[in-house]
Amino acid sequence: MAQTVMFDDFNYSGINDNQFSTFNKWNIVSGVSGPPEGGLYSRNNVGFTNDPANPSNRLMTLSTTVNGTTKATTHARVEAAGYEYFEGTYAARVYFSDIPFTYKDANIQTFYTIVSSSLAQDGSKYSELDIAEYMAADKWGISPDNPVLYTTSYHKYIAVPWTPWKTYNAITGSQAGWHTFVASCTDGVNIRYFMDGNLIATHSVTDNETQAGLPVYPRSNMHVAFANWIWNNVTGSSTANRTTTMQVDWTAYFKDQDLTPAQVESQVAAFRAEGLQRRNLVGQTHYGAVNPPPPPSFSKLIQAESYNSMQGVQLEGTTDVGGGQNVGWIDNTDWMSYYDIEIPATGQYLVEYRVASPQSSGIVALDLNGGAISLGAVAVPNTGGWQNWTTISHTVNMNAGTYNVGIYASSGGFNLNWFKISSVSNTANAQVVTNELAKEVTIYPNPAFSKINFSSQDYFGATVQILNAEGISQIKSTVSADGIDISTLKPGLYTLVITKDGEQILERFIKK
């Protein structure tokens, strides 16, 4: 019997691409809708962007906006029209943002399946699997204003007053970055949830104190959905206008099949290797250019205080999520070194830093083997205090090997709790830019107000793309003696991607 599979790589030209609404029947919610009650959903908050880690790949983006002065908010949701999904395995690769942590906005970035709200009070039919709900600033009580990932299964609910019959699990700590989520329900009783290959929850019945023991296993056909919305329109006090963007790389559903996360990853890799961009429940397929499969997932979190050697720093207790110690008293040119860190494959890696600072002068730089290989630097923002934590990041190129990884304070005045190195894409077959090549070009001034220039004429004519902190393209241009006009950019940290003859250089700059 032929397998029934839905797969979508979200390789669309834009929201008006006819196949977006017809092939897998995706619908963009627009206008007044819930949640929250009376929320304003904008079609313009959904888009598609090139994957900065893989030029042949596209990503779907869902954004919220907050007007800092009026506190007006807009939300984003994409859902499959109709209700065609029931037992089997659901999966998606999703990127979460920690921007809401900075502003204490009640964003919920989520991947879920659900039935019609008209069945909400019918426990014999209602079905809802919230596979991943990420609140970078928790407003539901597990860890107020800190990052929490929720996984929830419902029996039913009453909207007013809010009364749910459900069970849930919560994981505290930042989940910013890319994750693969899998939910499997095939035995009529249990729903198993996985994140990045690890089992994070098994749900079968409600755990409410007065209504425990009711089944949460799906009882009706559902649709697949992605949403980025702000719970009850609760936002922080900042008067800054801000946008939070969630990204989706791909999603899949395997009807009546109980697949492990490894089997899901293998199947998606096979789809991409053969150039399959989408497949629907009636068996239709659409092929494009071969899209290289992602590499084996790699992520290593390193506590800042676990250094093997250092200069000038001290330790103190931290109030950040998870407790323990952070590195403090970081002055200009102070450093920490962490020995024998293995990088499994040549390619691009996302490096995240958990930082706190009452000022905006800090710069954290990353290097390998005592500075022999410089990988780049990131500006540390003003987080509002020595124990007000946020996560900053940049993408670097590294060759496979074992290194002593160094954290160097080009400019001090910040605390560091941890840093994390995670694989981004498989570039083993591409030429990776080495440190010597990167030295051939310098951008200036940095920080810049209206224009950035290039030190090397060798890159004149090369294509340039400027990405914001969420990885979304803002400017596309070419390198020339006239530089690049950046006057239209908002102040903040940006990534400049220079591409020439199959080679790429990534540089960071600050727009003032």
N, C-alpha and C positions, 0 to 999 in steps of 0.2 A: 504493500500500500504506500502510495506516495506521501512523503512528509508534507505537512502543512506548515509553512514558515512565513512569517513577515519579517523583512529586513529593510532598513532604510539607513543609508549612509549620509543623508541630508546634503547630497551634492546637487543643490538647486541654484539657479542663477539669481533668484530672489523670491520674495513672497508672491510675486505675480506669475511665477513659473507655473504653467498650467498643470504640470505633472505633480506639483506639490499638493494641490487640492483634489486631484483625481486618482493618482496611482495608489497611494495608501490612505487617501481620503482625509488628509490633515486639514483642520479648520482652525483659523486664528480667531480667538474671541475678541470682539471689539465692541465698545460701548459700555453701558452700565451693566455690571454683572457681579456675582459673588463667588467666593469670598474675597474681601470682606463685604458685608452688606452695603450695597450702593457703590461698590468699588468701580473705578473708571479704568477699563482695559483699552489699550491703544494698539491698533494694528501696526503702527509705526514702531512699537517696542519690540517687534520680532524682525529678525533679519538673518542674513547669511554672510559669512566672511571667510576669506582664505585662511587656512590653517598656517600660522607662522612657522610651525615645525615641519610642515609637509605641503609644499606648493600645489600638489595634485589633489589635496583634500579640502573639503569645505566644512564649516561648522555652523550649526544653527544657534542663534543668540536670542535670549529672552531678557529684557531689561525692565527695571523699575526706575522711575524718576521721582525725585523729591525737590520741590521748590523750597529752598531754605528759608525764604521770607514768609510765604503764606502757608507752608507745610502741605500744599496740594500734592497729591501722589497719583501716579499712573502705574498700572500693572501689566503683566504679559502672561498669556496662556495659549498653548497649542495642544489640541486634542484630536484624536481620531473620531471622525463623524460616525454616528451609529454605535452599536454595542455588539462587537463581534469576537471578543476575546474572553476565554474562560480558563479551563485547566491547561497547565503546561508550564513553560519556563519563560519568564520575562527578563530582559536585560537591557542596559544602556550604559554608555560611557559619558559621564557628565563632569563639567567643571564648575566648582563652587567658588564664590568670591567672598573675601572677608571684609570688603568695603563697609558693610553694615555694622561691623564691630567698631570701626572707627567712629561712626556717627551715632551708634546705639539705636539704629533703625530696626524695626521688627520684621525684616525681610524673611520670607520663607522660600527657599529655592528647592524645588521638589520634582521628583519623578514618581508617578503613581498610576494606579488603575482604579476605575470607579464606575458605578452604575448611575442611572438617572436619580437626581435628588428627590424625585417623586416617590421613590421606594424607601426613603430614609427611615421611616418608622415601621417598616415591614421586615422583621427579623428573619422571616423565611426566605426573603429575596435580596435584601440589601447586601452589597459587596463593595468593599473598598480596601485596597492594599496601598498604604503610603510607604512605598519601598524606601524612599529617602526624603526626609524633610530636614533641610539644614538651616538653622538659625545662627548666624554669626554673632548675633546679640540676642540671647535667649530671653523671651518674655513669658515663657510657660512655666518657669519655676524650678527647673533642675539646677541651673547655674545662672542666675539672673545677669543679663547683659554680657555673658560670656558665650563662646561658641558651643553649640550642642547639636548633634545629629540624632533625629528621632526616626524610629521605624514603628509604624502603627498598623494594626488590623482591626476592622470594625465589624460588629454584629448589626448595629443600627444606631440612630441618634435622633434626638429631638432638637430642633433648631432654637426654639425660644420657649422657656429658658434653656440654654445649652446643656444638654444631658446626653453624654455619649456612653455606649456600651462597647468597650474596646479593650485591647491589651497593647502595650507598647514597650519598647526598649529605648534607652538613650545612651549616647556615647559623648562624653565631654571632651573638649579640646578642639583646636582648629582642624578643620577638614578642607581648608582652601586648596584648590588644585584639582587635578583630574582623578576620578575614581570610576571603577567599573562596578555597577550594582546588578545583582541577580536575585530574582525571587522565583521559587519553584513551588508549585502546588499541584500534585498529581494523585495523592492517595486518599482524597476525600476528607482528610482530618487536619493535616499539618501544612503550614506555610513556612518555608525556610528562606531566610534572607542572608545574602552574602555581600560583603564589600571587599573588593580587591582580592577575591579568592578566599576570604576568611568568613566563616559562619558567624554572624552577629546576632541572630535571633531565630527562634523557632516558635511560632504562634499556632495555637489550636483553639483556645477558648478565652472568653473575657476574664479579666481579673478584677472587675469592679467589686467593691466590698459588698454591695447589696444585690448585685446581679452577676455574680461570678458563674463561670461554667457554660456560658452560651457560645455556640460555635462562631468562629470568625472566618472559617474556610469559605471561599466564594460560593455563593448560592445563585447567582445570575450572571449573564454575560456582561462584560465591562468594556470600557474603552481605555486606551493608553493615552496618558497626558503628561505634559511638562508645564510647570508654572513657576513664575517668579512674582510673588505678591507680598504686600506688606500687611501683616496681621492687624486688623482693626485700625489701619492707617496710623499706627503708633510710630512716631519718629522721634529722633533725638533733638537736642536744643540748638544744634548748629544752624547758622543762617546760610551755610554754603549750599549752592545747588549741586546735587549729586545724582549719579547714575550707577546702579549696580547691575552687572551683567552676568548671567548664567549662560553656559555654553553646553551644547549637546553634539557629540561627535557621531554617534550611531545608536540605533535601538533595534531590538530583535525580539521576536516571540516565536516559540516552538510549541505548536499545539500538541497537547497530550504527551509531551516528552519531558522526562526528568533529567535535565542536563546539569552537570557540574559546572562551576565557573570555568574550569580549564577546558571543558568541552565547548562551552560557549565561545571562549576566546579563540579556540582552534577553528571553529566554524566561521567566525567573523574573519579571521585571517585568511581562510580559504576563499571566502567570498571576495575579499579585496584582492587577493592574488590573481583571481580570474577576471577582475574588473567589474564585478557585480556591484551596482550602486543601489539597487532596490529590488525587492520582491514582495508580492502581495499574497493575500490568503487564497486567491484563486489560481495562483501559480504563475502569473505573469512576471517577467523579469525585465530589467533594464540594465544594460552594460555601458560603461564608459571606458576611459583610459585605466590601465592597471594601476591600482592604488596600493602601494606597499603596505603590508601588514604592520601593526605596531610591534615593537620589540617586547620581549618578556618584561613584565612589570618589575621595576626596581625602585625601592624607596628606603632610605636610611635616615632616621632621625638621630641626631647627635646632641646630647645635652651639653650646653656651653661649658659647664663646670668640669666636664670629663676630659679636659685638655691634658696632654702629656708634658707640655712645656708652655711657658708664657713669659711675657714681659709686662710689668706694670699694673696688672689687674688684681682685683680682690673679689671675694665671694660674699654673698648675702642671701638671706631668705627671701623668697619671692611670693607675692600674692597672686601670681598668674595661675591659670587653670593647671591643676596637677601638683601645685606646691613645689617643694624642693628648694633649690638654690638657683640664682642667676649670677652671671658675671657682671660686676659693676666697676666703678672708678676707672672707666676706660678713657684714657687721654690720647692725644695725638701720638701716633706711631706705636701705640701699645699693640700687642698681638697675642694670639693663642695658636698652638699647633696640636693637631690630632693625628696620631700615627696610624699607619697601616689601614687606610680606608681603601677598600677595593671597589673600583669602577668596572662593572662587568662587561660593558660593550662600548665601542666607539660610537659617539653620537651626541645628541643634545640632551642636557639635563636642566631641570628646573631646580634652582636653589632658593630656598625660603629661609628667612631669618625672623625670629621672634624678638622684637625690639621694643624698648620704651625710652622716651626722652622728653624732657620739658622744653627742648629747643629744636631747631631745624638745621643745625650745622654739621651733624654727624655724617660720616661716610664710611660704610663697611665694605672692605675689599676682600676678594677671595683669591688665593693662590695655591700652588702645589709645590711641594719639595723646596720649602724655604724661600719662595719667591722666584724660583727658576721659571715657573710658568704662571703668568698673571692671567686671571680669568675674567676680570671685570669688577666693577664696584656699583654700589647702590646707595642713594641718598637716604638717610634716616629722617622721617618726618617728625614734627612736633606732635607727640601723642597726648600731651597734657599732663605728664608727670612721669617720675621715675618708675612707677609701678602701673602705669596705664599702657597696656600691651597691645601691639598690633603686629601683623605679619606682612613683610615686604619680600619681594622676590625679583629674580632675573633669570634669564636662560643663558647657559654657557655651553661651549663645546669642550668635550673631554674625550681623550683616547682611552681605550681599555687599559687597565693596569692598577697597581697598588701604589698609593701615594701618601705622603704626609700632607694633610690638608691644613692650610693656614687661614686664619681670620685676622685681618690687619686693619687697624683703625687709621685710615688716611686722615680722618678728622674725628676726634673723640667727642665725648659728651652724650653717650647713650649706654643703656644696659642691654645685655643679650642673654636670653633664656635658653634658646636652642636654635639649631639650624637643621634643615632637611634637604637631602639630595634625592631627586626623583627622576626617573627616565621620562623623556618626552616623546621621542620618535626614533625610528630605526634608520639611521643614516650611515650604516656600516658600508654601504655600497657607494656612498657619496664621498667627495673629498672634504674632509673636516679641516676647517681653518685653524692653523697652528698659531702659536703666539708670535712667531717670527713674521708670518703673513699679516697678522693683525697690526703689527707695528708699522706697516707700510702706510697706513692711513690714520689720521687723527682729525676729529671734528672739533671746531672751535667757533665762537667762545662757548664755554660750558660752565655755568648756566648761560642761557641765551635768551634774548628778548624777542627779536623779530626775524633773525636769520642765522643759519648755521653754515659754516664753510668747511672745506676739505683741504687737508694739507698736501695730498698727493694727486698729481695730474693723471697718474696711472689709472685712476678709477673714474675719470671723466667719461660720461656716457653710460656708466653703469646704472641699473635701475635701483631705485630707493623706495622703501616703504616705511612709513612711520606708524608705529603701533602705540596705543595708549596702554595704561597699566593693566587693562583687562585683555590685552592682546588683540584689540579691534583696530583695523586699519583706519587711519585718519588722513594721511596724505600719501599719494603716489607720485613720484617724480623721477628725474635723472640727475646724476652728479654733473655739475658744470662749474666753471669758474665763477659764476654768479651766486653760487650757493643755493640754499633752499629757503624759501619764505615760510616761516612758521608762525607768522603773526596771528593767524586764525586759531591757533591751538590755545586751549585753556592752560593755565599754570599747572605744572605737575611733572611727573617723571615719565619719559617716553623711551621707546626702543627704536633705534634706527637699523633697518636691515638693508645692507648693500649687497646686491647680487650681480656678479659678472663672471662669464665663462664657467658657469656651474659652481662657482665658489660663493660663499656667503660670509660676511662679517657683521657681527651684531655689536652696536655701540649704544650706550645709554647717555641721555642728556636730560637736563632739567630746563623746562620752559618757565621763565619768570613772568 
